[in-house]
Amino acid sequence: MNKCLSLLFIFVILSTFQSPAQEFNKVGTSGFVFLEIPASARFAALGEAGVTMLDAGSEGLYVNPALTALGNQRFTLNVSYANWYVETQHQAVALTYRVPVIGTFGLQAIYFDFGTIEKTINPTLSQTGSYISLGEYSAGAYAVGLSFARQLTDRFAFGASVKYVRENIDTYHADNVVTDIGFVYLTGFHSLRIGTFLQSFGLETKYAGEKFKMPQQLKMGLSGELLGNMAAANRLTLLAEAVQPNDNDGRIHMGMEGLLLNALYLRGGYKFGYEHENLCLGFGLAFNSTFGRMRCDFAYMKHKSLDQTMRYTLAMEF
């Protein structure tokens, strides 16, 4: 396993090298950035490293749809909620249905609520005050998507999603269609697995007459068990991921998950290459019920200047 870890760290380091020609600032050059927010507490706690976590279930629709082809459960359901920065809210739901021989079908929906904002105008010469209030307006964004994944061999699986996305502010809106494509490969070398995920690939769109591109990200990751295996009641999994967004510099996501007695999950993660956020922590509790196996997850994300965030997720397999 030591060789596995060496390959893992070499991979993520080399994957984040930047070309000297990229001297321009890409920050703020894409829209629909709510698509980059982690949609489940489990992967938020793992520092958003998850493109190769085999037991992802319906959460795989958010991090790599190929993962949904690797489970044996007929149905998986995931519901997530978070109070995000500056009093905004982020919610997500995902459902998968496995059809033997054919593959796994998935449905997901994500909603980001900016809340209500006061609408103002500048006063004229005949009006007093620093501004004039015209009431309030609302702003938000959502994405709905369909997915399909299939395990082609005992070591290789692929998955893809097509999503309709829309943002609105007051009377203005923008919408588009984006695609997610992912692959997972089990190397056969100990528990080492590798994966690739292309997120939010799509054409440019317009918002209030201005063109902007989609928040596309290319993710490449590795993971493996330091102790036990994915089927064991006690295990320790290490994950690493290199991320190349089209609106920022390259980043590294690292995460670790421990499972005790097939019931308690302890998680931690760290994100390199971010200016204001890095440390992530969380835990989960799993148990069997009359509906099937259930898991409750909690995640904490630290931000240097804004409020800290908590995310809550309920996952079910039946």
Phi, psi and omega in degrees: 000336177298321177297322179300315180295321178299315178298322182298309183292322177299320182297309184290330178291312180295327184289345183256005175297136181253145177288138179299339182288343183274079183257351181275157181271120183263357184297134177080016183262004179230162177247187180052039185291349175297340178292343180273351182286133178299132188261002177220149182294325182299309184280338171294319180291335180271019181069025180066020175267116183196008186292351181233018179279109192295327184264036184294330184064218182291341175298338178300336178298332179276324190253333177181104185300339178299332182295333183291345180278349189265350181273165178256353183286144180286315178237142168224143183225142180219127179233130186225147180215143177210137164278111186269190185297152177045050172063029172263167182229144181230127183226148181208149175218140181219142181220135176234150178225120183265126177251115182307141179076320185279302182151195183244130178255145183223153177225133180221153176215135179231136180227132178239122184251115177278351182082198180255146184229140179288134180261125184227161172225161176285142179288159175263182181297333182268001182244153181249164180100164180280338175200167179240128181276133178247022182097209182232156173224161183249160178214146180189177180207151177209161177218137174231139185213155174245143184225157172217137179221150181211140175268109185281323175224181179288355181238346188231135178219151176227161177203154180213149178228146172240125186233138170264127183237148182209139173234144177219141173226113183057242182266359182261150177206162174217145179216165183192175174238129180234163182233140172246137178224133181218156177223149174225136180228125175270114190287334185086353177270102188053231179255014184295133176222151181232155181206157178225141182217120174258114188252137172059048176277125181189172179281167177294157174222177182242145175225114182054039176088353181257133178277146173206160183262167179282154182280067185289139178224138173250122183240135176230128187221163176225152173203163178186164180268127173280328177224139178069203178213176185297337180268354185280155178285338177230126181203166175223120184245136177246135181231144176219145187212135173256131185237130176237096176279159179273359180236018179197179177281168180295152183224164176233132175247130178235140179211157178217136180230128176247138178242130180240125175056028179057025185223321185248124177253131174242130188226150174207152180206162178216136182247119179263143178098005178257143183280324188238355182221145181205300187282135177226140180220158177181173176209166179216152177236125181244146180200161178265140179225179179293340179271347184130194179279133183235154178215133176250125183241147178226140181223142177241131179235129182267138175230136186292325186243332179263179179296152172287155183238149174237138177236143182234135182222140171245122180242141181225144174230128181203000000 
